[in-house]
Amino acid sequence: MPSVAEIRQPPPTTMLPPAKRPKMEASTPIEVEAVAADSTSYQDVAPLPETKESERVDDLEPIPACTSTLEYRNGIFLAPMVRIGTLPTRLLSLEYGADLVWGPEIVDRAIIGSERKVNPATGVVEFLKDHKQIFSCHPMERPYLVYQLGSADPELAYQAIKTITQADDVAAVDLNCGCPKPFSTHAGMGANMLSTPILLCNTLKAMRRAAPAHVAVTCKIRLLPTQEKTIELVDKIVRTGAIECLTVHCRTKDMRPREPALLHRLREIVDHVNTVAAEMGRTVPVVCNGDVWDATTAPRIKELTGVTSTMIARGAEANPSCFRPEGNLSLPEIIAPKWVRYSIALNNPIGNTKYCMSQLALKPAEAGNAKHVSKKQLSALRMGIAQAKTQEQLAAAFGIDAEEVRAQDVEKEVLKDLREALDARIKQHATSHSGSGFDGQRLGAVIGNSSGSSGPSSGGQQAGDGHASGPDQKKATSNSPQPDWKEILAKSIGENIKDEKSILYYAFSTVEPPSSVHDAAKPHVRYVVHRGFVNEKRDGDAEGGVASQNPAFGSSPCLMTTTDVRTPKVQQLTSQSSLRSHGEDGSRGGECEIAWWIESTQMQFRISGTVHVLPTKDHPLRSLFPFERLSPPRAPDAMDSDEAFDWDGERTRIFNKLNAGLLASFCRPTPGTPHPNAAKLDSAKPKDDTSSPWPLELPQPGKEENDKQKEQLKESEKNFALVVVEPYKVDLVNLAEDTRTIYELVSGENAATGKWTSRRVVP
């Protein structure tokens, strides 16, 4: 095992950003331990004046449990860095091996009240306030992105997290309790939170309440001057039950970056966290930050401290390729030009781009095939960066045509290397974690939704069946082939519907997230009516009795049912979101399972899928619906058409087919609320209650007899939502033949157009 002194030896000054080299060079070489000791004040951090109840009184209210599957163990992460940790740096870090990336600290008041906007051309999500960009992100980084919050007020923290998670743009949220900079500490935030543990813990609990269940909450702290006080603080943080991971910067608030990190203090902290977490029946990984310079340093740090993951700050600031186990790549020839291209394509603010570029330790790679870059050339590059006032001028310094970059497709061309790197990582994870709880297939689906590749299939439809993969969904074969299970189900329904009236009803189950760490998740099941497969209608003259509603598109194995947007079911669907259901357009859905018994054929279908809710155009949930991904394949004679599938037309079609009683049911008061005429219901059946405040029946749209009925139908349609189930696994048991077959969607494929595998298993 290396010694503490060996680990703490500062890197060569050439590894440091130019602005930080003079400080290191001016430092007098002295004993490493002496530097740490002489610079550390062993007095407790002075507490701030207690002005709020949240600083004095523990929040003892239960908090919701977390369902996040984000993995914090065995990783190497990009640290949160103000001004540096913007979108281009994060994407480059991911490309070169970072497992998770932290964004820069954003103060609560800055993000609250911001407006979320999506650039349809680039996919970039921006949070804007007073025409200024507060934060930006890209759907490709969503499964790996941690948003860091600066806050010292639980109420403001709650509002801030609600804002940033409104459309599921981040995988986790982190509370900054380590920044020593005045802009953070002057308001009691950052490292000053270390002196107010009650406020710190209350803020974490507020963040847990605000974040969706699948979004993790984490915390980043610094060491307190004494080990005893540090252990005491860490104990309180872990016992909140609010965090899934704790990052420790192994310096105190008063220590400067040039002073070696106190790595020898971390092992005891790790042991204590592991003990407390085990008592609570949980796992809380500890991440080490401080003097981790690159992927080659990380294993030695882990061995010394006992952590399983590390976090890099200054190394990534100097060269984002520091996450590569093979070593850094050349800055002037590879990294810096790519940084500029990312900046132009993603419209990163020029001021931030120049600042980040100025911090790069411009020098050739020390290994590999990169040719030597002279000092004169490096000087010219630095001068070009310093003098650039526009993206075009900055691009010219590297011989890049800015307009050519802007004309490229962001995802397919500009971010091609990133996508390939993430695809390769997903495949590696899926293989190496095949026996663990890591869901490689689901994570693979996030990135693979828009990749044109897929793995080999075994059984079911083969690779050459003509199905399209990717978000365009333009292709279909002449007869729009469907997975075998769908053909079996459709045939069972079609042949037996006249004799088995209940054949269109199936059990639809969802899960309500735990309301607190003391509760368990609650399953909910109800019977719903099958409203058909997407874009299918009954047609006695068509082959199989089914035809396409829109002839420009084929049929799809995605199932449809309906719901009232005001029911608890909708919240259960949207809160139990999985990585599989996350699209690069910001869409997401929830998890569900269908249990469908066909008595006539003695078949049971258990259909696992992600479920999506399509309400009216002005409903906030509409932004989560994956319009493109769920669209059925194009018909052969419409291959050249740019027409988008009419989802609102599909929704209206189903609404117009409802019977009179169902049409009326959607204009009642919110389901589950007290009945206004409850007393009369003891002596009369609901349909005999002529004084009911809502109609018992409504005519079909277009057949209204008066304005009142028109208004009532308008209210019904406002509360009506189409529910689309996107299946990814079907377990078919045929009791008549004593067989059982498992059908699974190929990882990375879309259910609407993708390929399926099948395998026989013991019934």
Secondary structure as the mmCIF struct_conf table of DSSP 4:
data_model
#
loop_
_struct_conf.conf_type_id
_struct_conf.id
_struct_conf.beg_label_comp_id
_struct_conf.beg_label_asym_id
_struct_conf.beg_label_seq_id
_struct_conf.end_label_comp_id
_struct_conf.end_label_asym_id
_struct_conf.end_label_seq_id
HELX_RH_AL_P HELX_RH_AL_P1 VAL A 4 ARG A 8
HELX_LH_PP_P HELX_LH_PP_P1 GLN A 9 PRO A 12
HELX_RH_3T_P HELX_RH_3T_P1 THR A 13 MET A 15
BEND BEND1 LEU A 16 LEU A 16
HELX_RH_3T_P HELX_RH_3T_P2 PRO A 18 LYS A 20
HELX_RH_AL_P HELX_RH_AL_P2 ARG A 21 ALA A 26
BEND BEND2 SER A 27 SER A 27
HELX_LH_PP_P HELX_LH_PP_P2 THR A 28 PRO A 29
HELX_RH_AL_P HELX_RH_AL_P3 VAL A 32 SER A 39
BEND BEND3 GLN A 43 GLN A 43
HELX_LH_PP_P HELX_LH_PP_P3 ASP A 44 PRO A 49
BEND BEND4 LYS A 52 LYS A 52
HELX_RH_AL_P HELX_RH_AL_P4 GLU A 53 ARG A 56
BEND BEND5 VAL A 57 VAL A 57
BEND BEND6 GLU A 61 GLU A 61
HELX_LH_PP_P HELX_LH_PP_P4 PRO A 64 CYS A 66
BEND BEND7 ARG A 73 ASN A 74
STRN STRN1 ILE A 76 LEU A 78
HELX_LH_PP_P HELX_LH_PP_P5 ALA A 79 PRO A 80
TURN_TY1_P TURN_TY1_P1 VAL A 82 ILE A 84
BEND BEND8 GLY A 85 THR A 86
HELX_RH_AL_P HELX_RH_AL_P5 LEU A 87 GLU A 95
TURN_TY1_P TURN_TY1_P2 TYR A 96 GLY A 97
BEND BEND9 ASP A 99 ASP A 99
STRN STRN2 LEU A 100 TRP A 102
HELX_LH_PP_P HELX_LH_PP_P6 GLY A 103 GLU A 105
STRN STRN3 ILE A 106 VAL A 107
HELX_RH_AL_P HELX_RH_AL_P6 ASP A 108 ILE A 111
TURN_TY1_P TURN_TY1_P3 ILE A 112 GLY A 113
STRN STRN4 GLU A 115 VAL A 118
TURN_TY1_P TURN_TY1_P4 PRO A 120 THR A 122
STRN STRN5 VAL A 125 LYS A 129
TURN_TY1_P TURN_TY1_P5 ASP A 130 HIS A 131
STRN STRN6 LYS A 132 CYS A 137
HELX_RH_3T_P HELX_RH_3T_P3 PRO A 139 TYR A 144
STRN STRN7 LEU A 145 GLY A 150
BEND BEND10 ALA A 152 ALA A 152
HELX_RH_AL_P HELX_RH_AL_P7 PRO A 154 ILE A 164
TURN_TY1_P TURN_TY1_P6 THR A 165 ASP A 168
BEND BEND11 ALA A 171 ALA A 171
STRN STRN8 ALA A 172 CYS A 177
BEND BEND12 LYS A 181 LYS A 181
HELX_RH_AL_P HELX_RH_AL_P8 PRO A 182 THR A 185
TURN_TY1_P TURN_TY1_P7 HIS A 186 GLY A 188
HELX_RH_3T_P HELX_RH_3T_P4 GLY A 190 SER A 195
HELX_RH_AL_P HELX_RH_AL_P9 PRO A 197 ALA A 210
BEND BEND13 ALA A 211 ALA A 211
TURN_TY1_P TURN_TY1_P8 ALA A 213 HIS A 214
BEND BEND14 VAL A 215 VAL A 215
STRN STRN9 ALA A 216 LEU A 223
BEND BEND15 PRO A 225 THR A 226
HELX_RH_AL_P HELX_RH_AL_P10 GLN A 227 ARG A 239
TURN_TY1_P TURN_TY1_P9 THR A 240 THR A 240
BEND BEND16 GLY A 241 GLY A 241
BEND BEND17 GLU A 244 GLU A 244
STRN STRN10 CYS A 245 THR A 252
TURN_TY1_P TURN_TY1_P10 LYS A 253 ASP A 254
TURN_TY1_P TURN_TY1_P11 PRO A 257 ARG A 258
BEND BEND18 GLU A 259 GLU A 259
HELX_LH_PP_P HELX_LH_PP_P7 PRO A 260 ALA A 261
HELX_RH_3T_P HELX_RH_3T_P5 LEU A 263 ARG A 265
HELX_RH_AL_P HELX_RH_AL_P11 LEU A 266 GLU A 279
TURN_TY1_P TURN_TY1_P12 MET A 280 GLY A 281
STRN STRN11 VAL A 286 ASN A 289
BEND BEND19 GLY A 290 ASP A 291
BEND BEND20 ASP A 294 ASP A 294
TURN_TY1_P TURN_TY1_P13 ALA A 295 THR A 297
HELX_RH_AL_P HELX_RH_AL_P12 ALA A 298 THR A 305
BEND BEND21 THR A 308 THR A 308
STRN STRN12 SER A 309 ILE A 312
BEND BEND22 ALA A 313 ALA A 313
HELX_RH_AL_P HELX_RH_AL_P13 ARG A 314 ALA A 318
HELX_RH_3T_P HELX_RH_3T_P6 PRO A 320 PHE A 323
TURN_TY1_P TURN_TY1_P14 PRO A 325 GLU A 326
HELX_LH_PP_P HELX_LH_PP_P8 ASN A 328 SER A 330
HELX_RH_PI_P HELX_RH_PI_P1 LEU A 331 ILE A 335
HELX_RH_AL_P HELX_RH_AL_P14 ALA A 336 ALA A 345
TURN_TY1_P TURN_TY1_P15 LEU A 346 ASN A 347
HELX_RH_AL_P HELX_RH_AL_P15 ILE A 350 GLN A 359
BEND BEND23 LEU A 360 LEU A 360
BEND BEND24 GLU A 366 ASN A 369
HELX_LH_PP_P HELX_LH_PP_P9 ALA A 370 HIS A 372
HELX_RH_AL_P HELX_RH_AL_P16 LYS A 375 GLN A 387
BEND BEND25 THR A 390 THR A 390
HELX_RH_AL_P HELX_RH_AL_P17 GLN A 391 ALA A 397
TURN_TY1_P TURN_TY1_P16 PHE A 398 GLY A 399
HELX_RH_AL_P HELX_RH_AL_P18 ALA A 402 ALA A 407
BEND BEND26 GLN A 408 GLN A 408
HELX_RH_PI_P HELX_RH_PI_P2 VAL A 410 VAL A 414
TURN_TY1_P TURN_TY1_P17 LEU A 415 LEU A 415
HELX_RH_AL_P HELX_RH_AL_P19 LYS A 416 SER A 432
TURN_TY1_P TURN_TY1_P18 HIS A 433 GLY A 435
BEND BEND27 SER A 436 GLY A 437
HELX_RH_AL_P HELX_RH_AL_P20 GLY A 440 GLY A 448
TURN_TY1_P TURN_TY1_P19 ASN A 449 SER A 450
BEND BEND28 GLY A 452 GLY A 452
BEND BEND29 GLY A 459 GLN A 461
TURN_TY1_P TURN_TY1_P20 ALA A 463 GLY A 464
BEND BEND30 ASP A 465 ASP A 465
BEND BEND31 GLY A 470 PRO A 471
TURN_TY1_P TURN_TY1_P21 SER A 478 ASN A 479
HELX_RH_AL_P HELX_RH_AL_P21 ASP A 484 ASN A 496
TURN_TY1_P TURN_TY1_P22 ILE A 497 ASP A 499
HELX_RH_3T_P HELX_RH_3T_P7 LYS A 501 LEU A 504
STRN STRN13 TYR A 505 GLU A 512
HELX_LH_PP_P HELX_LH_PP_P10 PRO A 513 PRO A 514
BEND BEND32 SER A 515 SER A 516
TURN_TY1_P TURN_TY1_P23 VAL A 517 HIS A 518
BEND BEND33 ASP A 519 ASP A 519
STRN STRN14 LYS A 522 VAL A 529
STRN STRN15 PHE A 533 PHE A 533
TURN_TY1_P TURN_TY1_P24 VAL A 534 ASN A 535
STRN STRN16 GLU A 536 ARG A 538
TURN_TY1_P TURN_TY1_P25 GLY A 540 ASP A 541
BEND BEND34 ALA A 542 ALA A 542
HELX_RH_3T_P HELX_RH_3T_P8 GLU A 543 GLY A 545
STRN STRN17 VAL A 546 SER A 548
BEND BEND35 GLN A 549 ASN A 550
TURN_TY1_P TURN_TY1_P26 PRO A 551 ALA A 552
STRN STRN18 PHE A 553 PHE A 553
BEND BEND36 PRO A 557 PRO A 557
STRN STRN19 LEU A 559 ASP A 564
TURN_TY1_P TURN_TY1_P27 VAL A 565 ARG A 566
BEND BEND37 THR A 567 THR A 567
HELX_RH_AL_P HELX_RH_AL_P22 PRO A 568 SER A 575
BEND BEND38 GLN A 576 GLN A 576
HELX_RH_3T_P HELX_RH_3T_P9 LEU A 579 SER A 581
TURN_TY1_P TURN_TY1_P28 GLU A 584 ASP A 585
BEND BEND39 GLY A 586 GLY A 586
STRN STRN20 GLY A 590 ILE A 598
TURN_TY1_P TURN_TY1_P29 GLU A 599 GLN A 602
STRN STRN21 MET A 603 LEU A 614
TURN_TY1_P TURN_TY1_P30 LYS A 617 ASP A 618
HELX_RH_3T_P HELX_RH_3T_P10 PRO A 620 LEU A 624
HELX_RH_AL_P HELX_RH_AL_P23 PHE A 627 LEU A 630
HELX_LH_PP_P HELX_LH_PP_P11 SER A 631 PRO A 633
STRN STRN22 ARG A 634 ARG A 634
HELX_LH_PP_P HELX_LH_PP_P12 ALA A 635 ALA A 635
HELX_RH_3T_P HELX_RH_3T_P11 PRO A 636 ALA A 638
TURN_TY1_P TURN_TY1_P31 MET A 639 ASP A 640
HELX_LH_PP_P HELX_LH_PP_P13 GLU A 643 PHE A 645
HELX_RH_AL_P HELX_RH_AL_P24 TRP A 647 ASN A 656
TURN_TY1_P TURN_TY1_P32 LYS A 657 LYS A 657
BEND BEND40 LEU A 658 LEU A 658
HELX_RH_AL_P HELX_RH_AL_P25 ALA A 660 SER A 665
TURN_TY1_P TURN_TY1_P33 PHE A 666 CYS A 667
BEND BEND41 ARG A 668 PRO A 669
HELX_LH_PP_P HELX_LH_PP_P14 THR A 670 THR A 670
TURN_TY1_P TURN_TY1_P34 PRO A 671 GLY A 672
BEND BEND42 THR A 673 THR A 673
HELX_LH_PP_P HELX_LH_PP_P15 PRO A 674 HIS A 675
TURN_TY1_P TURN_TY1_P35 PRO A 676 ASN A 677
HELX_RH_3T_P HELX_RH_3T_P12 ALA A 678 ASP A 682
TURN_TY1_P TURN_TY1_P36 SER A 683 SER A 683
BEND BEND43 ALA A 684 ALA A 684
HELX_RH_3T_P HELX_RH_3T_P13 PRO A 686 ASP A 688
TURN_TY1_P TURN_TY1_P37 THR A 690 SER A 691
BEND BEND44 PRO A 693 TRP A 694
BEND BEND45 LEU A 696 LEU A 696
HELX_LH_PP_P HELX_LH_PP_P16 PRO A 699 GLN A 700
TURN_TY1_P TURN_TY1_P38 PRO A 701 GLY A 702
BEND BEND46 ASN A 706 ASN A 706
HELX_RH_AL_P HELX_RH_AL_P26 ASP A 707 ASN A 719
STRN STRN23 PHE A 720 ASN A 734
TURN_TY1_P TURN_TY1_P39 LEU A 735 ASP A 738
STRN STRN24 THR A 739 LEU A 745
HELX_LH_PP_P HELX_LH_PP_P17 VAL A 746 VAL A 746
TURN_TY1_P TURN_TY1_P40 SER A 747 GLY A 748
TURN_TY1_P TURN_TY1_P41 ALA A 751 THR A 753
STRN STRN25 TRP A 756 VAL A 761
#
